[in-house]
Amino acid sequence: MMRPPGDFWDYLRRVTPARIALGRVGDGLPTHRLLEFDLAHARARDAVWANLDSAALLAELAAWRPVLVRSAAPDRATFLQRPDLGRRLARDSLQALSPGPYDAAIVIADGLSAGAIQAQAASLCKMLLAAPNFVFAPPAVALQARVALGDDIAARQGAALAVVLIGERPGLSACDSMGAYITFDPKPGVTRDANRNCVSNIRGQGLSLDEASRRILAIMGLARTIRQSGTCLKEDDALDLLPPGTP
Amino acid sequence: MLYRSNAGGTHYVFDDLRQLLARASPDRAGDRLAGLAAESGEERVAARMALADLPLARFLDEAVVPYEMDEVTRLVLDTHDKRAFAPIAAMTAGDFRDFLLSDEATGESLARLAPGITPEMAAAVSKLMRNQDLIAVAKKISVVTRFRTTIGLPGRLCVRIQPNHPADDLAGIGAAILDGLMYGCGDACVGINPASDSTKRTLLLLERIEELRLRFEIPMQSCVLAHVTTLLEVMNRRGPVDLVFQSIAGSEAANGAFGVTLALLDEAHQGIKALGRAPAGANLMYFETGQGAALSAQAHHGVDQQTMEARAYAVARRYAPLLVNTVVGFIGPEYLYDGKEIIRAGLEDHFCGKLMGLPMGADVCYTNHAEADQDDMDTLLTLLCVAGCNYIMGVPGADDIMLGYQSTSYHDALYVRRVLGLLPAPEFEAWLKAFGIMDVESRIRPSLSGGAARLLASVL
């Protein structure tokens, strides 16, 4: 017996998060579907243009003597159009960074979603800082920052590893996603994206902070051993090397 | 060679052809980022004045990317058709614009001219044209390609179903394909961007679509937009590959960043021909391009992004492709900042591709960090379809959940076909009617009995 047609679409909708089976009014999109889309887009746009409350982050991390730095992009509109400026430190941020006997630098960067960073970065940062096998530089909170800004920061702090926690480009389904980029021996202006490892989709509905921390520390560990990061370092290999019982 | 211009008493000098083209280009983020854009509005118009006086033949003598170091330049110059070029050989770029708009420039004469037009000539004349000129001239040109459907006929608009899924899930992709078919989309192709570039998964996806196509006798092509090397591997395993896909750009170094050379594309083209799945004379390749690709690979050689884009079309032209589309707003605001820049670029790309004889479609799209929204996409979609664009993308709800950007939706395809009176490819139209998806008035109104219902029931 034929099932009623409604069943097809119920089934189809369950197998994909894509916006299928939206219905039609004539040839157009029904009003509530139109507004659903607009809401998702508005949230993503708001996320792109949101400012990071750096004072709150600095306060939360006060015990680790965090530093505040800015990229050479003075504002959001410039940041969006000039990725080169977002990868360079502003002149007046240089003195905030001093070298020390550090293994790793953590950079908390607004990137394209300040909201993702505001909500999660301090917690993840503290989890990483608690790892006993690395000496961390004072964490840097970086404004109007791209991933590669971490190369300069880590180099100036004398750390062989850069870990950049950064707001990912908002999509319609998630505008609060954080990414983590791990780079061994970062060299400003030289290091390429292929030299980095990435742990992405860190958010409430995605990768948990615990799991993200586990993966980042595993990658850092293997990167330090093989003195490389990027395409030559496979995340699965790094996780396999974790001692048994590691959370 | 120096190029000079006097704009109302101010004297401008341009160092070379590259600089002249860049300064004449409509303002956009990527050229500003590269430090190539005109520094004032006056300088831009001065450059256009100098460009308008430039003989087209000059582009055959001065390469914007050196011949010795770039196989795209060698391709352009070594395969230039002098006989086709002859009717415009004495024209300046300004004369060429006037000619293109004139009554003498018909669809037939422009088709004969195409092999004589180099990318730089197409780019140059486009920089002298307003949006309406880009539309008016493109509208004259039909580039028709064929496989199981006929694409690019006047009065027709085809749609690629883009049923992407973040985990390449077969059921999820199948659901989006069925949804698209119910909106009358799929006559350009079913084209999946895979989340992972895996030979096994590509083969599996192609086999499943092949089953669907054969079972319901759907006149359509399928494509998994994996890397060309992956598709070669699938072809070696005798997988049901209809089309070879590859992203391409306008310099050897930029293509290198995509992991391709002309030799590799030649090999893939030979491979797909040898597979023998298509009727004789069918077009078998699918290319995507987009302004900014060369700059983002630091492989633009100081050339503006629109000229580099046109050079990618010379690569595409070598393979008589079924489908070529610019992915115009995908690359982000550092190349095309807002709706105005995206709209202009989309019209330029469609025009230059058609002028060079390519079956141009467009992915009318934007990312969430660009200053653009669906209203801008509506505008560009409408303008491109007025200009005779061969095909557009159909993404469920315009929201690509794998690639994380917004394109045009199945609904958008219905809208633009309706307001402009456009029909699907003829073979596909007949199938839609036979399956009760399209009604007698050629509206997409799937009937709940008959073929459409059988198709849907097949998933349960």
Interface residues (C-beta under 8 A of the other chain):
Chain A: M2 R3 P5 D7 F8 Y11 L12 R13 V15 T16 P17 A18 R19 I20 A21 L22 R24 D27 G28 L29 R33 F37 A40 H41 A44 R45 A47 V48 L80 Q81 R82 P83 D84 L112 R169 P170 G171 L172 S173 C175
Chain B: A29 R32 L33 P163 N164 H165 P166 D169 A171 G172 I173 G174 A175 A176 L178 D179 P333 E334 Y337 T367 N368 H369 D373 Q374 P396 G397 A398 D399 I401 G404 Y405 Q406 S409 H411 L414 Y415 R417 R418 R443 I444 L448 A453 L456 A457 V459 L460
